[in-house]
Amino acid sequence: MKKNSQTLKYLLTGFGLAVAAAAGTRQYKTQQKMVKLDKILEDVKASLRHEGQIIGSWIEESPHLFSQNKRTFPVYQGGIICERDEGTNQFHFKVDAKTGVVIEFSQL
């Protein structure tokens, strides 16, 4: 009886450690994703500083599939609003979710 109790104890301990490791990995990946999104947005904003004062910006947290040149890959979409003396300009961009490279940029 004692041997079965000890086996159960080891089994539950192993299960608990596996759950904790999975939760830690998920938290780490979420933090890495957020850092990357923030970095992408900051890079795009830095490239538009010459357009005027940036008064708003956004980037979607979930990637979308995008097709270009017979190739489909995940992209993040975002936008930036700049204000100048002449008025307000809006820009839209798409960034490759794996590499962080801007693949599409347009002024609305």
Stockholm file with secondary structure:
# STOCKHOLM 1.0

chainA/1-108         MKKNSQTLKYLLTGFGLAVAAAAGTRQYKTQQKMVKLDKILEDVKASLRHEGQIIGSWIEESPHLFSQNKRTFPVYQGGIICERDEGTNQFHFKVDAKTGVVIEFSQL
#=GR chainA/1-108 SS CHHHHHHHHHHHHHHHHHHHHHHHHHHHHHHHHHHHHHHHHHHHHHHTGGGSEEEEEEECSSCEEEEETTEEEEEEEEEEEEEETTEEEEEEEEEETTTCCEEEEEEC
#=GC SS_cons         CHHHHHHHHHHHHHHHHHHHHHHHHHHHHHHHHHHHHHHHHHHHHHHTGGGSEEEEEEECSSCEEEEETTEEEEEEEEEEEEEETTEEEEEEEEEETTTCCEEEEEEC
//
